[in-house]
Amino acid sequence: MRFFSILIFVAAVPALADRPNILLITVDTLRADRLGCYGYGLARTPAIDALAAAGVRCADATTTAPITMPAHASIMTGLLPPAHGVRDNGAYMLADEHRTLAEMMKDNGYRTAAFVSAVVLGRRYNLSQGFDTYDDQLWSEDEPRLFMIRDRPASRTADRALEWLQDWKANAGAPFFLWVHFFDPHQPYESQYRNRHLVPMAYDAEIAQADEGVARLTRWLEANGQLDSTITVFTADHGEGLGEHGEQTHAIFVYDTTIKVPLVVRYPALLPSSVYSGPVRNIDLFPTLRSMAGIADDTPVQGKNLLPALRGDVPPPELPQYAESLLSEAGFGMAPLYSVRAEGLKWIRAPKPELYNLNIDPRELTNTYVASDGNAVRMDAILQEILDKSKQFMRGKPANPLDNETLESLRALGYAASERERKAVEGMDPKDGLALYAKLEQARHAAQRAEYALSEKLLRELLDAAPGHVTARNVLGLVLMRQVRLDDAEHEYNASLKTDPAQARVHHMLGVIAVRGSDFEQAKRHCERALSNSPHLVESMVILGFVALQQNKQDEAETWYKRALEADPAMPRAHLAYADLYFLQGEFAKARTHYQHVLHATPNHFAALLQAGLCAQRMNEPASATSLFERAQLLRPDSWMPMYNLACVQALKGNIEEAVSFLARAGALAPPGARIDEVALRDEDFRAIREDKRFRSVLENLKNEPGR
């Protein structure tokens, strides 16, 4: 009878109005064993724990890869990486031919939205397919630390998601499928939560910060009567090494520290609260959510519908849990790692194979592999069968969304190796290459802390052992530039080019050094060489435009800036360069349009605020100019420039008292030698009040101030 009732339930397709909402929350880099609901006593995760208490907590859930993009691609397609083709961050995009969870939901009447918190999930990688709204606009976030990527904290991502939910509520009618991604526990751990709440470990503080984001979403659902009518799924893309097996972070190895993830599914209408002990894969979410929503859809997936098992109507099925890491191969040319968990065993296919009995060795401390072991032979056969069957699910051809210049950038920052380096370590087991990773990571982390001397020492030690290591030499060049040792940096970059002369990013960096030395012809040669290798390197286009301006070639500058914007229409730096060019040409309306693009992406861009205000002033829009200058003044209360420009606006309006007041305040903030009195005396904006005694008095005071 129980099986009969399940068949009736699955066959029944609810009307659209009766279908549940679906909220999918993924937290980056989150180990299951650092949550309160998974037994961690020091956790500050009340919101996540509350979801688990009211839902099904999966005790044995795994991801398909210890890296963000491949793991999320598996969640969104129900396929393993060998099938969906996304094998690493930054180097692959999901093929259009794959049907995503969002596309299925959209085709079945759902409103779909996603809010992601890091550029590795940007729309260029094509997880956006099927989403009506895909919020990956991160230009307004703080500039990332050295060697890190742009991201935003859970609080700001939650703000954006809650705005969307408010709009959904105002226009209700269709259920929603909402994916919210929080990035907080990713290294470097910088959460302010640790100081406020005395959380002992920085990693745990980042998790607590993500938990606050979860709390805001669930509180909104509860306050608006939607919590129990929403399937809420909470999970992670992967875990974090935290030093176990010698791995401080993630992405290299496939041990359970980075493969096991939390998974909670809350939906009281179908699922009583419980702990599910059977194996679960992130690929199982697609068919399970499809079933829970009552959607009839034949999208082929490798995951299994676990709804009957999660309800307790059938025993947990035995599911082999596959995971892979190709970072060592894709980034550095070493051997890839493939693994499978089944029958209480863990098998890792590697040049030095590994076999663990998880029942007695859950931390994978004792490798029991011997070549004659029947368990190893059987487990490898299971792994090979998974790889072979994945071929039938492949659709289209996985594309690389990274232009050559982006790959060069990754190499220059130490995240990918040159072809020469790859050949040198081809086939090496990543376990043996860990010392190389560790030295490079230590050097990068030291540079992040501005401990440049230590970083330089580590990099030179690495280069003493491996003189042809281009990645280490490029990182050293950047570290030397941070110390304004431009001649030394130039030496290292030139040495790098002797090993691998086709590095566009290195030519670009030499162009930057040449600009700083006012050697514009040399800068031009390097940037043109960079573009010959990487035709879409926007930064080099901007430099070439700047060089053209220095040589009074405005038409040539405009050509370069136009090319830069065609290559990256959202890039603030390209818009700023184009805006400055139009400003110099007196085309203030066009200039302001580009300054506004900059301010849309980076609202606190001080120079853009000032220049946009000057454009408005020249266009006789004093109210707009005043607003922009006031924003700049709030941003930089120590700067004289906003005050000076506010004085100009008031002078043009004939408000003499206000004008001289702002001018006096500007003079008080100006550095010694700025000679504000002489600047104001020549400024045409003050023409109408030049003879006014109050204006003259302020100029005299400024002239006579000490240090002027």
C-alpha positions in Angstrom: 0.0 0.0 0.0 2.8 2.4 0.7 4.3 1.9 -2.7 0.9 2.4 -4.3 0.4 5.7 -2.5 3.8 6.9 -3.7 2.8 6.2 -7.3 -0.4 8.1 -7.0 1.5 11.0 -5.5 4.1 11.2 -8.2 1.6 10.8 -11.0 -0.6 13.7 -9.6 0.5 17.0 -11.1 -0.6 19.9 -9.0 -2.0 23.0 -10.6 0.5 25.9 -11.0 -1.2 27.8 -8.2 -0.7 24.9 -5.9 2.9 24.3 -6.7 5.4 25.1 -3.9 8.0 27.9 -4.1 11.6 26.7 -4.2 14.4 28.4 -2.4 17.9 27.0 -3.0 20.6 28.3 -0.8 24.2 27.4 -1.5 27.1 28.5 0.7 30.6 28.4 -0.8 33.4 26.4 0.9 31.3 25.1 3.8 32.2 21.9 5.6 29.3 19.9 7.0 31.1 19.2 10.2 31.3 23.0 11.1 27.6 23.4 11.6 25.7 23.0 14.8 23.2 20.6 13.3 26.1 18.3 12.3 27.4 18.2 15.8 29.9 21.1 16.0 29.6 22.6 19.4 31.3 25.9 18.6 29.1 26.7 15.7 27.0 30.0 15.6 24.5 28.7 13.0 21.0 29.1 14.5 19.2 29.7 11.2 20.8 26.7 9.4 20.2 24.6 12.5 16.5 25.6 12.6 16.1 24.5 9.0 17.6 21.1 9.8 15.4 20.7 12.9 12.3 21.2 10.8 13.5 19.3 7.7 15.5 16.4 6.6 19.2 16.6 7.4 21.3 14.4 5.1 24.2 12.9 7.0 26.1 11.6 4.0 25.9 14.1 1.2 28.7 14.8 -1.2 29.6 17.1 -4.0 31.0 16.2 -7.4 34.0 18.5 -7.3 35.8 20.6 -4.6 35.5 23.7 -6.7 32.7 26.2 -7.2 31.7 26.2 -10.9 31.7 22.4 -11.6 29.9 21.7 -8.4 27.1 24.2 -9.1 26.9 23.0 -12.7 26.1 19.6 -11.2 23.4 21.0 -8.9 21.8 22.8 -11.8 21.9 20.0 -14.4 21.7 16.8 -12.3 24.8 15.6 -14.2 28.4 14.8 -13.2 31.3 16.9 -14.5 32.3 14.4 -17.2 28.8 14.7 -18.6 28.1 18.5 -18.3 31.7 19.3 -19.3 32.5 21.9 -16.6 35.7 20.7 -15.0 37.2 23.8 -13.4 36.6 27.4 -12.5 37.1 30.1 -15.1 38.1 27.8 -18.0 34.7 26.2 -18.9 31.1 27.4 -19.5 28.0 25.2 -19.5 26.9 24.3 -23.0 23.6 25.8 -24.1 22.4 22.3 -25.0 22.2 21.3 -21.4 18.8 21.9 -19.7 19.1 23.4 -16.3 16.9 23.3 -13.2 16.0 26.9 -13.8 15.0 26.3 -17.4 12.8 23.4 -16.3 11.2 25.6 -13.6 10.7 28.5 -16.0 9.1 26.3 -18.6 6.6 25.1 -15.9 5.4 28.5 -14.9 7.9 29.5 -12.2 9.4 33.0 -11.8 13.2 32.4 -11.6 15.9 34.4 -10.1 19.5 33.9 -8.9 21.8 36.1 -6.8 25.4 35.0 -6.8 28.2 36.4 -4.7 31.4 35.8 -6.6 32.6 36.3 -10.2 33.4 32.6 -10.7 29.6 32.2 -11.1 29.2 35.1 -13.4 26.8 34.9 -16.3 29.7 34.4 -18.8 29.9 30.8 -17.5 26.2 30.2 -18.6 24.6 29.0 -15.3 22.3 31.9 -16.0 20.3 30.1 -18.6 16.7 29.8 -17.4 16.8 32.6 -14.9 14.6 35.7 -15.5 16.9 37.6 -13.1 20.6 36.7 -12.7 22.3 39.2 -10.4 26.1 38.9 -10.8 26.8 42.6 -10.8 29.8 42.9 -8.4 31.7 45.9 -9.8 30.2 48.0 -6.9 31.8 45.8 -4.3 35.1 46.6 -2.7 38.3 46.1 -4.7 39.5 42.5 -4.0 42.6 41.8 -2.1 45.7 40.9 -4.0 45.3 37.5 -5.8 41.7 37.3 -4.8 38.5 37.6 -6.8 35.7 40.2 -6.5 32.8 39.0 -4.2 30.2 40.4 -1.9 29.2 39.5 1.7 26.0 37.6 2.5 24.4 40.8 3.9 24.5 42.5 0.5 23.5 39.5 -1.5 20.6 39.0 0.9 19.6 42.6 0.4 19.3 42.1 -3.3 17.4 38.8 -2.9 14.9 40.3 -0.5 14.3 43.2 -2.9 13.4 40.7 -5.5 11.1 38.8 -3.1 9.3 42.0 -2.2 8.7 42.5 -5.9 7.5 38.9 -6.3 5.1 39.4 -3.4 3.7 42.6 -5.0 3.1 40.7 -8.3 2.3 37.2 -7.0 0.6 34.7 -9.2 3.4 32.3 -10.1 5.5 30.4 -7.7 9.2 31.2 -7.5 12.4 29.3 -8.0 15.1 31.4 -6.2 18.8 30.5 -5.9 20.9 32.5 -3.5 24.6 31.9 -3.3 26.7 33.1 -0.3 30.5 33.2 -0.6 31.6 34.2 2.9 33.5 31.1 4.2 35.9 31.3 1.3 39.5 32.3 2.1 40.7 34.9 3.1 38.5 34.8 6.2 37.8 38.5 7.0 34.4 38.6 8.7 33.8 41.3 11.3 31.4 38.8 13.0 34.4 37.2 14.8 35.2 40.4 16.7 31.5 41.2 17.5 30.6 37.8 18.8 34.0 36.4 20.0 33.9 33.5 17.6 37.3 31.8 18.2 38.1 30.7 14.6 37.9 33.0 11.6 36.5 30.3 9.3 33.6 29.7 11.8 33.0 33.5 11.9 32.6 33.5 8.1 30.1 30.7 8.4 28.2 32.6 11.1 28.0 35.6 8.7 26.5 33.4 6.0 24.1 32.0 8.6 22.8 35.6 9.1 22.1 35.8 5.4 20.1 32.5 5.6 18.2 33.9 8.7 17.1 37.0 6.8 15.7 34.9 3.9 13.9 32.5 6.1 12.5 35.3 8.4 11.1 37.0 5.3 9.4 33.8 4.2 8.0 33.2 7.7 6.8 36.8 8.1 5.0 36.7 4.7 3.4 33.3 5.3 5.6 31.5 2.7 7.9 29.4 4.8 5.9 26.2 4.9 4.8 26.5 1.3 8.4 26.8 0.1 10.7 23.9 -0.5 13.9 25.2 1.2 17.1 23.5 0.2 20.4 24.3 2.0 23.7 23.0 0.8 27.3 23.8 -0.1 29.3 23.5 -3.3 32.3 21.9 -1.4 34.2 22.0 1.9 37.5 23.3 3.1 40.8 21.5 3.9 41.8 23.5 7.0 45.2 21.9 6.9 44.1 18.3 6.9 46.0 16.1 4.4 48.3 19.2 4.0 45.6 21.1 2.1 44.8 24.5 3.7 41.9 25.4 1.4 40.3 23.3 -1.4 40.3 22.3 -5.1 43.4 20.1 -5.2 42.4 16.9 -3.3 39.2 14.8 -3.2 39.2 13.8 0.5 36.0 14.1 2.5 37.2 17.4 4.0 36.3 19.1 0.7 33.9 16.5 -0.7 31.4 16.0 2.1 28.8 18.9 2.3 25.8 19.8 4.3 22.4 19.1 2.8 19.0 20.1 4.4 15.6 19.9 2.7 12.7 21.5 4.5 9.1 21.1 3.3 6.7 19.9 6.0 3.9 19.2 3.6 5.9 16.2 2.2 8.9 15.6 4.5 8.7 15.0 8.2 11.8 16.1 10.1 14.4 13.4 10.3 18.0 12.5 9.7 18.6 10.7 6.4 21.6 8.4 6.6 21.8 7.1 3.1 24.3 8.4 0.5 23.2 11.6 -1.4 24.9 13.4 -4.3 24.3 17.0 -5.3 23.2 15.6 -8.7 20.2 14.1 -6.9 18.7 17.5 -6.2 17.5 18.1 -9.8 15.2 15.0 -10.0 14.1 15.2 -6.3 13.0 18.8 -6.7 11.3 18.0 -10.0 9.3 15.3 -8.2 8.5 17.4 -5.1 7.1 20.2 -7.4 5.0 17.6 -9.3 6.6 18.5 -12.6 6.4 16.1 -15.5 9.7 16.5 -17.3 11.9 14.1 -19.2 15.2 15.9 -18.9 17.8 13.1 -18.7 19.9 13.3 -15.5 22.3 11.1 -13.7 20.8 11.9 -10.3 18.1 9.9 -8.6 14.8 11.0 -7.3 15.2 10.6 -3.5 11.8 11.8 -2.4 10.4 8.3 -1.5 13.6 7.6 0.5 13.6 11.0 2.2 10.0 10.4 3.2 10.9 7.1 4.7 8.7 5.1 2.4 11.6 3.1 0.9 15.0 2.2 2.2 17.9 4.5 1.2 19.3 3.4 -2.1 23.0 2.5 -2.4 24.4 5.3 -4.7 28.1 5.5 -5.7 29.3 9.0 -4.9 31.6 10.3 -7.6 34.0 13.3 -7.3 36.9 14.6 -9.3 39.5 17.3 -9.2 41.1 18.5 -12.4 42.7 21.7 -11.0 46.1 20.0 -10.7 45.9 19.0 -14.4 44.1 22.1 -15.8 46.1 24.7 -13.8 49.5 23.1 -13.4 49.8 20.1 -15.7 49.9 17.4 -13.0 47.7 14.3 -12.9 44.0 14.6 -12.3 42.2 12.9 -9.4 39.0 10.8 -9.7 37.2 9.2 -6.7 34.2 7.2 -5.8 32.7 6.4 -2.4 30.7 3.1 -2.2 30.2 0.1 0.1 31.8 2.0 2.9 35.0 2.4 0.9 36.7 5.4 -0.8 38.8 4.9 -3.9 41.0 7.6 -5.4 42.4 7.0 -8.8 45.8 8.7 -9.0 49.4 7.9 -10.0 49.7 6.7 -6.4 46.2 5.2 -5.8 44.5 5.5 -2.5 41.9 3.2 -0.8 40.2 4.0 2.5 37.8 2.1 4.7 35.5 4.9 5.8 33.7 2.7 8.4 36.8 2.6 10.5 38.8 5.4 9.1 36.4 8.3 8.3 39.3 10.9 8.3 41.1 8.9 5.5 44.3 8.7 7.4 45.4 5.1 6.4 45.8 4.3 2.8 45.1 0.5 2.5 45.8 0.2 -1.2 47.8 -2.7 -2.5 47.8 -3.7 -6.2 46.4 -7.1 -5.5 43.5 -5.9 -3.4 40.2 -7.0 -4.8 38.4 -4.0 -3.3 40.6 -1.7 -5.3 39.9 -3.5 -8.5 36.2 -3.5 -7.9 36.1 0.2 -6.8 38.1 1.2 -9.9 35.6 -0.7 -12.1 32.7 1.2 -10.4 34.5 4.5 -11.1 35.2 3.5 -14.7 31.6 2.6 -15.3 30.5 6.0 -14.0 32.9 7.7 -16.4 31.8 5.6 -19.3 28.1 6.1 -18.7 28.6 9.8 -18.4 29.4 10.0 -22.1 25.7 9.4 -23.1 24.7 12.5 -21.2 27.1 14.9 -22.9 25.4 17.7 -24.9 27.1 20.1 -27.1 30.8 21.0 -26.6 32.0 22.6 -23.4 33.3 26.0 -24.3 36.1 28.0 -22.6 34.7 31.5 -21.9 38.2 32.8 -21.0 40.0 34.8 -23.6 43.7 34.1 -23.8 44.4 37.3 -21.9 42.4 36.0 -18.9 44.3 32.8 -18.9 47.5 34.8 -19.0 46.2 36.9 -16.1 45.7 33.7 -14.1 49.2 32.6 -14.9 50.6 35.9 -13.9 48.9 35.7 -10.5 50.0 32.1 -10.0 46.8 30.3 -10.6 47.8 28.5 -13.8 51.0 27.3 -15.2 52.7 27.9 -18.5 53.0 25.1 -21.1 56.7 24.8 -20.2 55.9 24.2 -16.6 53.1 21.8 -17.4 55.5 19.6 -19.4 57.9 19.5 -16.5 55.4 18.0 -14.1 53.2 16.1 -16.5 51.7 13.0 -14.8 53.0 14.0 -11.3 50.7 13.0 -8.4 49.3 16.1 -6.8 50.4 14.7 -3.4 54.0 15.0 -4.6 53.4 18.5 -6.0 51.9 19.8 -2.7 55.2 21.4 -1.6 55.1 23.6 -4.8 51.5 24.6 -4.1 52.3 25.4 -0.5 55.3 27.6 -1.2 53.4 29.6 -3.8 50.4 29.9 -1.5 52.5 31.1 1.4 54.1 33.7 -0.8 50.7 34.9 -2.1 49.3 35.1 1.4 52.3 37.0 2.7 51.8 39.5 -0.1 48.1 39.8 0.8 49.2 40.9 4.3 51.6 43.4 2.6 54.5 41.3 4.0 56.3 41.8 0.8 59.8 41.0 2.1 58.6 37.6 3.3 56.8 37.0 0.0 59.9 37.9 -2.0 62.0 35.5 0.2 59.7 32.6 -0.4 59.4 33.2 -4.1 63.2 33.5 -4.5 63.6 30.2 -2.6 61.1 28.6 -5.0 63.0 30.0 -8.0 66.3 28.8 -6.7 64.9 25.3 -6.8 63.0 25.8 -10.1 64.5 28.7 -12.1 62.2 28.2 -15.0 59.0 28.5 -12.9 57.3 31.3 -14.8 54.3 31.6 -12.4 56.6 32.2 -9.4 58.6 34.8 -11.3 55.5 36.6 -12.4 54.2 36.7 -8.8 57.6 38.1 -7.8 57.3 40.8 -10.4 54.0 41.9 -9.0 55.3 41.8 -5.4 58.2 44.0 -6.5 55.8 46.5 -8.1 53.9 46.7 -4.9 57.1 47.8 -3.3 57.6 50.4 -6.1 60.8 48.6 -7.1 60.0 49.1 -10.8 63.5 48.3 -12.1 63.6 45.1 -10.2 60.1 44.2 -11.3 61.0 44.9 -14.9 64.0 42.6 -14.6 61.9 39.7 -13.4 59.2 40.2 -16.1 61.9 40.3 -18.8 63.4 37.1 -17.3 59.9 35.5 -17.4 59.5 36.5 -21.1 62.9 34.7 -21.9 61.3 31.5 -20.6 57.9 32.1 -22.2 57.9 35.0 -24.7 54.2 34.8 -25.6 52.8 36.0 -22.2 50.4 38.9 -23.0 49.9 39.8 -19.4 53.6 40.2 -18.7 54.0 42.5 -21.7 51.1 44.5 -20.3 52.8 44.8 -16.9 56.0 46.0 -18.6 53.8 48.6 -20.3 52.5 49.7 -17.0 56.0 50.1 -15.7 57.0 52.2 -18.8 54.0 54.5 -18.3 55.0 55.1 -14.7 58.4 56.1 -16.0 56.9 58.3 -18.7 58.4 56.2 -21.4 55.3 56.3 -23.6 56.9 54.8 -26.7 58.1 51.8 -24.7 54.7 51.5 -23.1 53.1 51.5 -26.5 55.5 48.8 -27.8 54.7 46.5 -24.9 50.9 47.0 -25.0 50.8 46.4 -28.7 52.8 43.2 -28.2 50.3 42.2 -25.5 47.4 42.8 -27.9 49.1 40.8 -30.7 49.0 37.8 -28.4 45.6 38.6 -26.7 43.5 40.9 -29.0 40.9 41.5 -26.3 43.1 42.6 -23.4 41.1 45.6 -22.3 43.7 47.0 -19.9 46.3 47.3 -22.6 43.7 49.2 -24.8 43.2 51.7 -22.0 46.9 52.2 -21.6 47.3 52.7 -25.4 44.5 55.3 -25.2 46.2 57.1 -22.4 49.5 57.1 -24.3 47.8 58.5 -27.3 46.4 61.4 -25.2 49.9 62.1 -23.8 51.0 62.4 -27.4 48.1 64.7 -28.3 46.5 62.1 -30.6 42.9 62.4 -29.4 41.4 60.5 -32.4 43.7 57.6 -31.7 42.8 57.6 -28.0 39.1 57.5 -28.9 39.7 54.5 -31.1 41.4 52.6 -28.3 38.7 53.5 -25.7 36.0 52.5 -28.1 37.7 49.1 -28.7 38.0 48.7 -24.9 34.2 49.2 -24.4 33.4 46.9 -27.2 35.5 44.2 -25.5 34.0 44.8 -22.0 30.9 47.1 -22.0 30.7 47.1 -18.2 34.3 47.8 -17.3 34.4 51.0 -15.2 38.0 51.8 -16.1 37.2 51.8 -19.8 34.2 54.1 -19.2 36.3 56.4 -17.1 39.0 56.7 -19.7 36.4 57.4 -22.4 34.6 59.9 -20.2 37.9 61.8 -19.5 38.5 62.0 -23.2 35.1 63.5 -23.9 35.5 65.9 -21.0 38.8 67.1 -22.5 37.0 67.6 -25.8 34.2 69.7 -24.1 31.5 67.1 -24.9 30.1 67.1 -21.4 26.9 65.3 -22.1 28.8 62.3 -23.6 31.3 62.5 -20.8 28.6 62.5 -18.1 27.0 59.4 -19.7 30.2 57.4 -19.3 30.9 58.8 -15.8 27.4 57.5 -14.9 28.3 54.1 -16.2 31.3 54.2 -13.8 29.1 55.3 -10.9 26.5 52.6 -11.6 29.2 49.9 -11.3 31.2 51.7 -8.5 28.9 54.2 -6.7 31.8 55.4 -4.4 34.2 56.3 -7.2 35.5 59.7 -6.0 36.9 60.9 -9.3 33.8 59.9 -11.3 31.6 61.8 -8.8 33.7 65.0 -9.2 33.9 64.7 -12.9 30.2 64.0 -13.4 29.5 67.0 -11.2 31.7 69.2 -13.4 29.8 67.9 -16.4 26.5 68.8 -14.9 27.9 72.2 -13.9 29.1 72.9 -17.5 25.6 71.8 -18.7 24.0 74.4 -16.4 22.4 71.8 -14.1 23.4 73.2 -10.7 21.1 71.0 -8.7 22.6 67.8 -10.2 26.2 69.2 -9.8 25.6 70.0 -6.2 24.2 66.5 -5.4 27.3 64.9 -7.0 29.8 67.2 -5.2 28.0 66.6 -1.9 28.3 62.8 -2.4 32.0 63.2 -3.1 32.4 65.4 0.0 30.7 62.7 2.2 33.0 60.1 0.7 36.1 62.1 1.2 35.6 64.8 3.9 39.3 65.4 4.0 39.5 66.5 0.4 39.4 70.2 -0.7 38.1 69.4 -4.2 34.4 68.8 -3.4 34.3 72.0 -1.3 36.0 74.0 -4.1 33.5 72.8 -6.7 30.5 73.5 -4.5 31.9 77.1 -4.2 32.0 77.3 -8.0 28.3 76.2 -8.2 27.2 78.8 -5.7 29.2 81.5 -7.4 27.6 80.7 -10.8 24.2 81.0 -9.0 25.1 84.3 -7.5 25.1 83.1 -3.9 28.1 85.0 -2.8 27.9 84.1 0.9 27.7 80.4 0.2 30.4 80.6 -2.4 33.0 82.2 -0.2 32.1 79.9 2.7 32.8 76.8 0.6 35.9 78.4 -0.8 37.3 79.1 2.7 36.6 75.5 3.8 38.3 74.2 0.7 41.3 76.4 1.5 41.5 75.0 5.0 41.6 71.4 3.6 44.0 72.1 0.8 47.6 70.9 1.2 50.5 73.3 1.5 51.5 74.7 -1.8 48.1 74.1 -3.5 47.6 77.9 -3.9 43.8 77.8 -3.9 43.9 81.6 -4.0 45.6 81.7 -7.4 43.4 78.9 -8.8 40.2 80.7 -7.8 41.4 84.0 -9.1 41.9 82.5 -12.6 38.7 80.3 -12.5 36.0 81.6 -14.9 33.3 80.3 -12.5 34.2 83.1 -10.1 34.2 85.8 -12.8 30.9 87.4 -11.6 32.1 87.8 -8.0 35.8 88.6 -8.5 35.4 92.2 -7.4 33.2 91.4 -4.4 35.1 92.3 -1.2 34.1 89.1 0.6 35.6 87.0 -2.2 38.8 89.2 -2.2 39.0 88.9 1.6 38.9 85.0 1.4 41.6 85.0 -1.3 43.8 87.3 0.9 43.3 85.0 3.9 44.2 82.0 1.8 47.3 83.7 0.4 48.5 84.6 3.8 48.0 81.3 5.5 51.2 79.6 6.8 52.6 77.2 4.3 50.9 78.7 1.3 
